[in-house]
Structure formats: C-alpha cells, structure tokens
Amino acid sequence: MQQNKLFIGNLPFSSDESDLQQAFEQFGEIDEIRVITDRETGRSRGFAFITFAESDDAQSALAMDGEELNGRPLRVNFATERNGGNAAGKGKASGKPRNQNLTRNTV
C-alpha cells in the first residue's frame, strides 16, 4: 500500500483539481491530483486520488476527513490497491458467452 497516496471521496461533482490543490496544499508538496471521471460523459465520479511527495504529509492530510469542500463532507483515507478485475476488462468473465441478438420464435 502506498502510504503517500490518499483516496478522497464524497467530492461534489463540480469539484476539480484546483479545488483539491487549494484544500490540501497546506499539508505539503503534492505530486499528483487525479479526479476520476466517467469515460463517456467526462463528468466527475465524485472521488479523486492525491499523491503527496512525502508520506508524513499524506498522514497529516488525513485531518481533512469529515471537513467540507463545496458543501460536502470529504472522506479521506489512504488509497489501497485494487485486486481483481475492473471496468477496463482485466478480469475474466465466467460462464458461457451470451448471444444478445437471439429472437424467440412463437407458435
């Protein structure tokens, strides 16, 4: 687990990287801010990841858990690695493939 990367949840959909930069830069040098967006609409999915240069700074930034940003209380935790498949298709499907174009014959 990366101890310098934080998960930021319950973000207002209107929040962007600059909002997060302003809210979290007080804790130390930020290497990366990534607001996760929907691939089709480009709209924020309501969460982000912030990577700090130092793990002590990330630890300090946990103090933002429960603090409000644009009217919503943030959820701030250390980010954890995902296991298994994801929407990008790295997981394996189980069962037989389904033919979605079948029609039912009625008598």
Phi and psi in degrees as a GROMACS rama.xvg file:
@    title "Ramachandran Plot"
@    xaxis  label "Phi"
@    yaxis  label "Psi"
@TYPE xy
-74.7491  120.804  GLN-2
-87.1331  4.61556  GLN-3
-115.163  6.91246  ASN-4
-113.77  127.44  LYS-5
-111.564  146.379  LEU-6
-94.7391  130.047  PHE-7
-117.617  113.394  ILE-8
-113.93  170.918  GLY-9
63.2832  32.9082  ASN-10
-71.7485  140.999  LEU-11
-61.6713  141.718  PRO-12
-62.4489  -19.5102  PHE-13
-83.8565  -10.1044  SER-14
-72.7257  145.243  SER-15
-131.576  -174.701  ASP-16
-58.2192  -38.4707  GLU-17
-66.8852  -35.6434  SER-18
-61.4586  -44.068  ASP-19
-69.2851  -37.9979  LEU-20
-58.1286  -47.7772  GLN-21
-63.8472  -38.1813  GLN-22
-74.8029  -32.8896  ALA-23
-108.357  -11.8899  PHE-24
-65.0479  -20.3262  GLU-25
-63.2527  -18.2215  GLN-26
-91.5991  -13.8979  PHE-27
147.645  -176.28  GLY-28
-68.9191  128.351  GLU-29
-101.556  126.499  ILE-30
-83.6975  -38.9847  ASP-31
-155.229  142.032  GLU-32
-126.235  127.775  ILE-33
-131.253  104.882  ARG-34
-83.3007  125.901  VAL-35
-83.1036  128.541  ILE-36
-119.706  157.509  THR-37
-69.4938  132.586  ASP-38
-64.0036  -34.0483  ARG-39
-84.4339  -42.3746  GLU-40
-97.5545  -20.6654  THR-41
77.5761  0.274845  GLY-42
-79.7131  145.718  ARG-43
-57.6113  142.011  SER-44
-92.6768  2.61416  ARG-45
91.1558  13.4673  GLY-46
-148.605  163.935  PHE-47
-151.266  170.084  ALA-48
-126.897  135.949  PHE-49
-122.468  126.774  ILE-50
-108.779  121.742  THR-51
-92.8509  154.839  PHE-52
-66.8829  -33.4534  ALA-53
-124.007  140.392  GLU-54
-66.0806  -31.125  SER-55
-63.8127  -34.7614  ASP-56
-68.2577  -40.2592  ASP-57
-63.2965  -41.8636  ALA-58
-58.4953  -44.354  GLN-59
-63.8921  -36.4678  SER-60
-69.2875  -14.9773  ALA-61
-60.371  -17.8295  LEU-62
-62.2663  -17.8319  ALA-63
-76.2622  -8.69465  MET-64
-59.843  123.347  ASP-65
91.18  -14.809  GLY-66
-73.6894  150.865  GLU-67
-88.5268  140.982  GLU-68
-130.996  118.994  LEU-69
50.7056  41.3661  ASN-70
87.3696  3.08034  GLY-71
-125.209  138.639  ARG-72
-74.2285  127.549  PRO-73
-78.3488  149.618  LEU-74
-107.611  119.959  ARG-75
-126.135  120.678  VAL-76
-142.89  163.169  ASN-77
-64.6409  138.6  PHE-78
-72.3692  144.599  ALA-79
-118.72  152.317  THR-80
-70.8336  141.654  GLU-81
-85.3404  140.039  ARG-82
-112.423  150.16  ASN-83
86.4678  -165.141  GLY-84
-76.1239  166.995  GLY-85
-145.314  -178.927  ASN-86
-66.2417  -13.7578  ALA-87
-79.8834  -4.12236  ALA-88
92.7468  20.3305  GLY-89
-80.3678  -18.1971  LYS-90
-82.1685  166.814  GLY-91
-107.223  138.09  LYS-92
-79.272  149.879  ALA-93
-115.134  158.685  SER-94
86.7207  178.223  GLY-95
-79.3822  146.865  LYS-96
-65.3543  147.318  PRO-97
-106.735  138.291  ARG-98
-91.8771  110.358  ASN-99
-77.7394  -8.11701  GLN-100
-102.778  17.0973  ASN-101
-75.1132  145.698  LEU-102
-117.588  150.938  THR-103
-95.6681  129.606  ARG-104
-85.078  132.083  ASN-105
-112.437  145.424  THR-106
